[in-house]
Amino acid sequence: MSEEKKRILVADDDPSILDVLEIMLVEIGGYQVETTANGNSVLELGDNLPDLILLDLWMSGMDGREICTQLKSQATTRAIPVIIFSANRDIQTIAETAGADDYIAKPFQMNELLEKVRNCIADK
């Protein structure tokens, strides 16, 4: 019996980023991946909780900082690791303030992203 694949939710309003991350995480990382271009949908997970959330900082509607803060303030979602990613030069400070478990600056290297994902999921 094989171990169930870890599930990752990727939220970014850029479809090309979603495509690249999905391919990378599925093909190289071996994860099950769901994507959304609507940041607000991250807050509507219900019982279908992922093992990790990759969250872009700048999205239309509610931004990644607000979404992360809300996720980390709710009992049902606070234990889900969140990695915020952005080209913003203050990404480390923003991620720490929002309560994210980690951050990654764009542009990023594939190996760096996969390592951060592995570390966050292993810590869960």
DRENDREN-418158 format. One record per residue (C-alpha): residue number from 1; residue in three letters; z, x, y. Coordinates in Angstrom, 1 decimal, decimal comma. Example, Ala and Ser with C-alpha at 12.3 -4.5 7.8 and 13.67 -1.06 7.14 Angstrom:
2
+-----+-----+--------+--------+--------+
!   i !  aa !     zz !     xx !     yy !
+-----+-----+--------+--------+--------+
!   1 ! ALA !    7,8 !   12,3 !   -4,5 !
!   2 ! SER !    7,1 !   13,7 !   -1,1 !
+-----+-----+--------+--------+--------+
END
This chain:
124
+-----+-----+--------+--------+--------+
!   i !  aa !     zz !     xx !     yy !
+-----+-----+--------+--------+--------+
!   1 ! MET !    0,0 !    0,0 !    0,0 !
!   2 ! SER !   -1,1 !    1,5 !    3,3 !
!   3 ! GLU !    1,1 !    1,6 !    6,4 !
!   4 ! GLU !    0,2 !   -1,0 !    9,0 !
!   5 ! LYS !   -1,7 !    0,4 !   12,0 !
!   6 ! LYS !    0,2 !    0,6 !   15,2 !
!   7 ! ARG !   -1,0 !   -1,8 !   17,9 !
!   8 ! ILE !   -1,9 !   -0,7 !   21,4 !
!   9 ! LEU !   -2,6 !   -2,9 !   24,4 !
!  10 ! VAL !   -4,8 !   -1,3 !   27,0 !
!  11 ! ALA !   -5,0 !   -2,9 !   30,5 !
!  12 ! ASP !   -7,5 !   -1,7 !   33,0 !
!  13 ! ASP !   -9,9 !   -3,7 !   35,3 !
!  14 ! ASP !  -12,7 !   -1,2 !   34,7 !
!  15 ! PRO !  -14,7 !   -2,2 !   31,5 !
!  16 ! SER !  -16,0 !    1,3 !   31,0 !
!  17 ! ILE !  -12,5 !    2,7 !   30,9 !
!  18 ! LEU !  -11,5 !    0,0 !   28,4 !
!  19 ! ASP !  -14,5 !    0,8 !   26,2 !
!  20 ! VAL !  -13,8 !    4,6 !   26,2 !
!  21 ! LEU !  -10,1 !    4,2 !   25,5 !
!  22 ! GLU !  -10,7 !    1,7 !   22,7 !
!  23 ! ILE !  -13,2 !    3,9 !   21,0 !
!  24 ! MET !  -10,9 !    7,0 !   21,4 !
!  25 ! LEU !   -7,8 !    5,2 !   20,1 !
!  26 ! VAL !   -9,4 !    3,5 !   17,2 !
!  27 ! GLU !  -11,8 !    6,2 !   16,0 !
!  28 ! ILE !   -9,7 !    9,3 !   16,6 !
!  29 ! GLY !   -6,2 !    7,9 !   16,8 !
!  30 ! GLY !   -6,5 !    5,3 !   14,0 !
!  31 ! TYR !   -4,7 !    2,6 !   16,1 !
!  32 ! GLN !   -5,4 !   -1,1 !   16,3 !
!  33 ! VAL !   -6,4 !   -1,7 !   19,9 !
!  34 ! GLU !   -6,6 !   -4,8 !   22,1 !
!  35 ! THR !   -7,9 !   -4,6 !   25,7 !
!  36 ! THR !   -7,6 !   -6,7 !   28,8 !
!  37 ! ALA !   -9,1 !   -6,5 !   32,2 !
!  38 ! ASN !   -6,5 !   -8,9 !   33,6 !
!  39 ! GLY !   -3,2 !   -7,3 !   34,3 !
!  40 ! ASN !   -1,4 !  -10,6 !   34,5 !
!  41 ! SER !   -2,2 !  -11,3 !   30,8 !
!  42 ! VAL !    0,0 !   -8,4 !   29,9 !
!  43 ! LEU !    3,0 !  -10,5 !   30,9 !
!  44 ! GLU !    1,9 !  -13,3 !   28,6 !
!  45 ! LEU !    2,3 !  -11,6 !   25,3 !
!  46 ! GLY !    4,4 !  -14,3 !   23,6 !
!  47 ! ASP !    5,4 !  -13,2 !   20,1 !
!  48 ! ASN !    2,3 !  -10,9 !   19,8 !
!  49 ! LEU !    4,0 !   -7,8 !   21,0 !
!  50 ! PRO !    2,1 !   -4,4 !   20,8 !
!  51 ! ASP !    3,7 !   -1,1 !   19,8 !
!  52 ! LEU !    2,6 !    0,5 !   23,1 !
!  53 ! ILE !    1,0 !   -0,6 !   26,4 !
!  54 ! LEU !   -1,4 !    1,7 !   28,3 !
!  55 ! LEU !   -1,4 !    0,3 !   31,8 !
!  56 ! ASP !   -3,7 !    1,2 !   34,7 !
!  57 ! LEU !   -1,9 !    1,4 !   38,0 !
!  58 ! TRP !   -4,5 !   -0,1 !   40,2 !
!  59 ! MET !   -5,8 !   -3,5 !   39,1 !
!  60 ! SER !   -6,8 !   -6,7 !   40,9 !
!  61 ! GLY !   -4,0 !   -9,2 !   41,1 !
!  62 ! MET !   -0,7 !   -7,7 !   40,1 !
!  63 ! ASP !   -0,8 !   -3,9 !   39,9 !
!  64 ! GLY !    0,5 !   -1,8 !   37,0 !
!  65 ! ARG !    3,8 !   -0,9 !   38,8 !
!  66 ! GLU !    4,7 !   -4,6 !   39,2 !
!  67 ! ILE !    3,7 !   -5,4 !   35,6 !
!  68 ! CYS !    5,7 !   -2,4 !   34,2 !
!  69 ! THR !    8,8 !   -3,4 !   36,3 !
!  70 ! GLN !    8,6 !   -6,9 !   34,9 !
!  71 ! LEU !    8,1 !   -5,8 !   31,3 !
!  72 ! LYS !   11,1 !   -3,5 !   31,5 !
!  73 ! SER !   13,3 !   -6,2 !   33,1 !
!  74 ! GLN !   12,8 !   -8,7 !   30,2 !
!  75 ! ALA !   14,8 !   -8,5 !   27,0 !
!  76 ! THR !   11,8 !   -9,3 !   24,8 !
!  77 ! THR !    9,5 !   -6,5 !   26,2 !
!  78 ! ARG !   11,8 !   -3,8 !   27,6 !
!  79 ! ALA !   11,7 !   -1,8 !   24,3 !
!  80 ! ILE !    7,8 !   -1,6 !   24,3 !
!  81 ! PRO !    6,8 !    1,9 !   25,5 !
!  82 ! VAL !    4,6 !    1,8 !   28,6 !
!  83 ! ILE !    2,3 !    4,6 !   29,7 !
!  84 ! ILE !    0,9 !    4,1 !   33,2 !
!  85 ! PHE !   -2,3 !    5,9 !   34,1 !
!  86 ! SER !   -4,0 !    6,5 !   37,4 !
!  87 ! ALA !   -5,8 !    8,9 !   39,7 !
!  88 ! ASN !   -3,0 !    8,4 !   42,3 !
!  89 ! ARG !   -1,5 !   11,8 !   43,1 !
!  90 ! ASP !    2,0 !   10,3 !   43,1 !
!  91 ! ILE !    1,6 !    8,9 !   39,6 !
!  92 ! GLN !    4,7 !   10,6 !   38,2 !
!  93 ! THR !    7,0 !    9,2 !   40,9 !
!  94 ! ILE !    5,4 !    5,7 !   40,7 !
!  95 ! ALA !    5,7 !    5,7 !   36,9 !
!  96 ! GLU !    9,4 !    6,7 !   37,0 !
!  97 ! THR !   10,2 !    4,2 !   39,7 !
!  98 ! ALA !    8,5 !    1,4 !   37,7 !
!  99 ! GLY !   10,5 !    2,4 !   34,5 !
! 100 ! ALA !    7,4 !    3,6 !   32,5 !
! 101 ! ASP !    8,1 !    5,7 !   29,5 !
! 102 ! ASP !    5,4 !    8,2 !   30,4 !
! 103 ! TYR !    2,4 !    8,6 !   32,7 !
! 104 ! ILE !   -1,0 !   10,3 !   32,6 !
! 105 ! ALA !   -3,1 !   11,3 !   35,5 !
! 106 ! LYS !   -6,9 !   10,5 !   35,6 !
! 107 ! PRO !   -9,1 !   12,2 !   34,8 !
! 108 ! PHE !   -7,3 !   13,1 !   31,5 !
! 109 ! GLN !   -8,1 !   15,0 !   28,4 !
! 110 ! MET !   -8,5 !   13,0 !   25,2 !
! 111 ! ASN !   -6,0 !   15,2 !   23,3 !
! 112 ! GLU !   -3,4 !   14,8 !   26,1 !
! 113 ! LEU !   -3,6 !   11,0 !   26,0 !
! 114 ! LEU !   -3,4 !   10,9 !   22,2 !
! 115 ! GLU !   -0,4 !   13,2 !   22,2 !
! 116 ! LYS !    1,4 !   11,0 !   24,7 !
! 117 ! VAL !    0,6 !    7,9 !   22,7 !
! 118 ! ARG !    1,8 !    9,5 !   19,5 !
! 119 ! ASN !    5,0 !   10,7 !   21,1 !
! 120 ! CYS !    5,8 !    7,2 !   22,7 !
! 121 ! ILE !    5,1 !    5,4 !   19,4 !
! 122 ! ALA !    7,1 !    7,9 !   17,4 !
! 123 ! ASP !   10,1 !    7,4 !   19,7 !
! 124 ! LYS !   10,0 !    3,7 !   19,3 !
+-----+-----+--------+--------+--------+
END
